[in-house]
Amino acid sequence: MARVSPTISDVDLFAFEDDGSAFSTDEAADARPSILVCPPHPRRLYVMARVMSGSGAVSVGVQSVPVKAADAVARAVGARGRSGDESGRLESWPGLEAKVRAHRAAIGARWEDVRRVAMPVGSRAASRIGANLDGGRCVDVLVSPSDEVASLEVVAEDETGRVVARARERGQDRSLLLCSAVSIELSIAIRSRGTQGLVAVVVGRSQPGAEAEISGATPIERVTEGRDLAEARAAHGRALAGRGYGAPRVSTGAARLGSRTTLPIELPAGCARIDVLAGKPLADVLAELWSDGHALLGRARGGARATLFTCGRGGPARVDVESMAQPGPFAVEVRKEPEAPPALVAHPLAAGRLLGRINAADAADAAAAAGAQAVALDAARLKILPLPIPANTCAEVIAALDADGTGVDLRLVDTSTGESSLARARHVVSDSRCAGPSPVPASIELRLADGKGEALVLIRTSPRSR
């Protein structure tokens, strides 16, 4: 709880975990913020109060609450922060919270707030807000104007002032979805076309490797740095050094706009990693991997690099490469994975999607997916799997579809309380759940949106940060 002197009319309250991620917040427009933290929760939280209006003294207090009395206490003090609660932002900008939730549900993947701010805009000069884009992550920017602002121009600029992306229109709102394999500092420039007024800017950050979970209908702007092809290959070789790969088989070509360049390759038996490396001025490449029987084995898109994975018996295949922005040279490097788990070899397309997801998140290889199991899914039936979570442990569940079926729902349920979370994606979906000092009995519920098919399901556990 934060309580203030009479000279302060609005104060917000935030609780953060050790890694800096927001655990719960109360950003309602009042002077008596309260948050309620219930199990499972970290052993340690950092609490911060921020004065939004006025000046004076602020005190922060903590009081233990019996679990049985949690609901009554929350109602009595107006506490926020429990699962499914509003943060209070809806009160300070009517309709914003619901708009953000609907926007991110349409995008897919999991997002955490980085920044929410209201700022004035005009037509004479752009208003700017910083946004750091970490390598392997995506940043979502939603700009919502007040009623007096008729039209907006929103662009993302790099450190040199170069425009790297322009926001897309969503009615009166503007949105940007930016992904990058390297860390880049960006500036979001917002200018009104005519009238002056206020805009709400909401910046969200994805989980590492979440690009694979973003809806295929959502356009992604890929931010990258241009390098000569030789320099790009050398840097990539250094990044993979010490990970058990042998010398790659290399092919080169030139990617063009509006057409595909096809290169034949030879896949090794087992699992393989295929990197399509772009040389400047080439940026934003689309790569597809096809078997000699004309079956799709993988599809990837990236700025300076598109990485594909596949598993199987090996043999002749081909890579189709297309430039989505500027033409230029590229190289295809094929490396054999040190290990080839049987479940992945039996499901090449699902294996490629699963390996692409975990590699983008933490540079993991096929050995990290050895525990994946094949599961039959159906749009008309729920597939339920047990998920016991040991004390002080987090469990991440990743499901990757094979060739048949589209759209996958993943629901993680705490079977002792009934509390659950829901994630949806087109081909690859993930979610995680953590246990506090006591183990958590949980279950995994999977269902296809349409049709029947198989998926590879991987469960990864890690110690919970304290």
N, C-alpha and C positions, 0 to 999 in steps of 0.2 A: 504494500500500500504506500502511496505517496500522498502526503498532506502538506499544504502550503499556507503561507500567510495571506491575509485578506487582499493584499495588493497584487496577487497573481490570480488570473481568471481562467487560465488553461494550462495544464501540464500533462505530458504524455509519459508513459511508463513502459520500459523495454526490459526483457530478460534474454540474455545471450548465453549460448553454450561456449565451450572452450575454443572451438574453431571459429568463433565469431558469427555463426549462423543464429538468426533470431529464433528463440524458442516460443515466446508468446509476447503479445503487446496489448496495450490499451491506449489507443490514440483518439478516444472520444473527446469532443470539445467541452470538457468540464475540468474542475479543479480537484476532483477526488478519484484519481485512477486507481484501479485495483486489478490484479491478475491472480488467477487461481491455478496453481501447478499441481496436477495429480499424477499418480503413477501410471505408466512407467515414465520416469524422468531422470535426467542425469544426477549424479551425486553433487555436482557443483554448477551453479548458475551465476552470471554476472548481471546485476540489475542497475539500470540507469534511468534517471528521471530527466526530462528535457522540458524547460519552460517555453511555452509557445506564445503566451501573452502576459505581459506585466513583468514585475520584478519583485524580489523579496526572498524569504527563506523557504527552503524545501526540506522536508524530512522524509526518510524512507524507512518503513518498518516491515518486519516479517513475523508472521504468526502461524503456528501449526494448526491444522484443521483435521479432525477425524474424518476418515473417508466417508463414513455414514452420514456426516453432516455437511458434506461438500456442497450438495445442491442447495440446501437451505442457506448456507453462508454466502454462496454465490449470488443468490437472489437478494439477500439482505444488504450486501455492500455493492451490488452491481459489478461483480468481478467478471473478468474476461480471461481468455487465454486457453480455455479447455478445448478439446478436439471438437471442431465443427462450429465454435463460437465465432461471431464477428469480432473484428479487432477494434471497432469504433470508428474506423475510417469512413464508414457509410454515413455517419452523422455529420462529419466535417465536410463532405462533398457528396451530396445526395446522389445515389445511383452509381457511384464509382466502384464500390466493392463488388456489387453484383455484376457490373460491366467487366471488371477485371477477371472475375471467376469464369464468366461465360467466354471471354476472350481466350483465356488459357486452356479451358476445356476444349475449345475448338482446335487449338494448336497441338495438344497432346503433351506428353512428357511431364516431368515434375519440375516445379519452379519455386524458388525462394526469393522473397523481396530483397532488393539491394537498396532501393531508394524510392520514396514517394514524396513529392514536393509540389506545391502550388506556386507558380511564378508568373509575373506579368510579361506580356508580349505586345509588340508593336510592329508597325510596318517599316520603320526607318532603320532599325538595327535588329539583328537576331539576338535572342536570349539563348544562353548556352548552359548546358549541364554536362558534367563529366560522366563517362561510363567506361570502366575497365573491362575488357574482353579477355578472359583467361583462356589459354590454349586448351583445346579439347572441350570447351564449353560453348554455350550460346547465350546471348543476351536478348531479351524481349523488351521493347520499349513501346508503351502505349501512351499517347498524348490525347487528352480529352479536353476540349475547350469549354469555357463558360458560354452562356447564351449570347453574349454581346460580340463574340468572335465568330465571324461568318466563315472564314476560310483560313487554312494554315499551310505553311510550307515547312517540312521537317526533313533535315538531312543529317547524316552521320559523317563526321570529318575525322581524318587521322591527325597525327601530331604536326604535319606540315600544312594543314588546312585543306588538303585534297578531299573532295567529296567522294566517299567510298560507297554510299548507298542513299537512296531517297525513300522516304516513308510512303507506304501505300494507304490509299483512302479506305476508311471504313465508316461511311456516312460522314458525319462531322469530325470523327476521330481520325487519328493517323497512327500507324503501327509500323515498327521495324523489327525484324527478326534477323540477328546477325550471328554467325558462327565462324570460328577460326581454329586452326590447328596450332597457332602460335599466339602468345600474349600480346595484345595491342591496346594502347590507350586511345580512346575515342572521345569525341565531343559531339553532343547532340545539339544542333542549332535549330531554333524554332523561331519562325517569323510569321506574323499575321499579315494577311493580304488585305489591308485596308484598316479596319477598326482595331482599337486597342482593347485589352481585357486580360483575363486570367486563363491559364491552362493548368490542368493537373497532369503531372508526368510520373508515370509508374515504370520503374526499371526492375526487371526480374532476371535472375540468373539460373540457368539449368544445372542439373547434376552433371558431373563429368561423363562424357560419352553419350549424352541423351539425344544427340542429333538423329540417331537411328529411330527414335521413338516419336519424332515429330510427324504430324499428319502430312501425308503426301500432297494434300491440297493447299498446304501453307507454304508460300514462297520463302526461301531462305537466301539472304545475302551473305556470301562467303567472303570474308575479309582476309587478305593474304599479303605477303610481301613478295615482290618479283625477284627472281634470281636467275642467273644463267644456268643452263641445264647441267653443265659440269659441276658448278658450285652446289646446285640442289642435290645432285647425286652424291657428292662427297659428304655433305652435311647429313644426308639420310643414312649413309653408310656408317658414319660415326655414331648416330643415334641408336643403331641396331647392334653395334659392337658389343660382344660379350653376352649375347642372348642365345647363342647356340646355333646360329644360322651359318651355313656354308656360303661360298661365293655364289652370287645370283646369276641366272641366265638373263641376258639383257637384249632387248630389241628396242629400236628407236623409230620414230615417225614424226609426222607433222599433223596437228589437229586443226580442223577448219570449222568455221561457222556453217551451220545448215547441212552438214554432211558428216558421215562417220568414216574414220580411218580404221581399217581392220588389219591386225597383226596376228599371224599364227604363232602359237606358243606350245610348248610341251609341258604338261603338268606331271609332277612326280607322283608316285603312288603314296597314299596317305593324305596328309594335310599340307596345304601350300599357302603361302602369302604372296599376293601379287600387288606391287606398288606401281601406280602410274604417276610419274614425277613430271611436273610441268616446268619448262624453261621460259623465261620472259621473252616476249610479252604475254604468253599464254597464261590465262587465269580462269578459274572456274571450269573444271573438266568433268565430264560425265563418262564413266567407264562401265562397260558391261562385259561379263565373262560368259561364253557359250561353250557347251560341250561339242564334240564332233557329231553328236546326234541331234544337235540344234536345241538342246535343253538349256534354259537359263540357269547358270550356276551362281551368279552374283551380280549385284549392281551397286555402284558407289559413285558419289559426287563429292568433289572437294575443290578447294581453292588452288593451293600449290601441290596438293597430293590427293589422290583417290586410292584407297587401299581396299583390296578385295581378299577374302579368304574362301577356300573351298577344301573339301575333303572327298576322297573317292579312290578309284582304282588308278587314276592318272591316265595319261595318253594325250593325243592331240586335242587342242582346244583353240579358241580364238578370243581376242580382246578387241572390242569396238570402242573407240575413243572419239568423243565429240567435244569441241569447244563451245561453251555456253556464253562466252563474253568476247574474248579476243583470241585470234589464232596464234599458233606458235609451236615450237618443237616439244616433244615429250619422249620419255623413256619408260619402258615396261620392264620391271625387275621381278623375276620369279624366284622365290626362295622356298625350300622344303622346311616344313615345321619339324622340330626334333621329335615330337610325339604325335600319334594319331589315335585318339580314343575310338573304340569300335562304334559307339553310338553316333559319333560325328561322321565317320566314314559311311555309315548306312544312310545318312540324311544330309547329302551335300549342300543343298540350298539352305536348310535350317542351320547347318553347321557354319556356313559362311556368315549368316546374319548374326548368330550368337557370338562367333569369334570377333566379328567387326565391332559388336557392342562392347565386349569386355576389353578389347584392345584399345578402343577409343577412350575408355574410362580410366584404365590404369596400366596400359601397355602390357596386358596379359597375353599369353600365347595359348596354344591348344592344350598344353598340360593343365592349365587352370580350369579347363572345361571337362576334365576327365570324369567328374561326377554327374554330368548331364544325363538325364533319362528321357527316353522317347515316350510321349503321352498322346493317346488318341483323343481328339477333340471333336465336338459336335455342337452346332448352333442350337439344337433342341435339348441338350443335356448339360448339366454341370459336371465337371470333373473335379473331384475334391481329393486333395492330398494332405497328409499330416505335416505340420511344421512346428515341432517343439523347439522353443528358443531358450537356451540355457541362460542362467542369471548373468547380468552384466554383459550381454552379447547382443549384437545386431545381426539379423538375417536378411540378406538381399535375395530376391527371387527374380530370375530373368527367364522369359519364355520367348522362343523364336519359332515362327511358323515355318513349315516346309512348303512344298509346292502347292498343295491344295488348301482351300479355305482362305477367307479374308477377314481381317479384323479380329482382335483378341482382347477379351476382358480379363483382367487379373484382380482378384479381390483377396486381401489378407484379413483374416478374421481372428480376433482374440476369442477363443471359444469359452473362456471363463467369464467374460463380461459382455460378449456380443459386439464389442466395438470393432469397426472394420474400416478399411480404406479401399478405394477403387481406382484402377488405372486402366486406360484404354490406348491402343495403338494399332497401326495397320499390320505390321509384320513382327515387330519386336517390342515387348513391353516389360517393364520392371517396376518393382516397388520394394520397400524395406520396412522392417518392423524391429523394434528393440525391446529388450527386457531389462528391468531394473534389478534390484537386489534379489528378487525371486524369479524363478523360471516362468515363462509364459507359454501356456498351451495354445497353439494357434493352428490354423488350417489355411490351405491354398485353394481357392475356387477359380477355375478356368473355364472359359466358354468362347466359342467362335461367334462372330457376328453373323456369318453366313457360310453355309456349306459344312463339309466334313474334312478333316485332315489331321495331320500329326504335327507335333511341336516338340522341340527339345527344351526341357525345363532344367535350369541350373539353380541350385541353392548354394549361396556363399555366406559364410559366417565370419564375423570379425569382432574383436573386443570393443565394447562400447567406450567411447572417450569419456573421461571423467574430469 
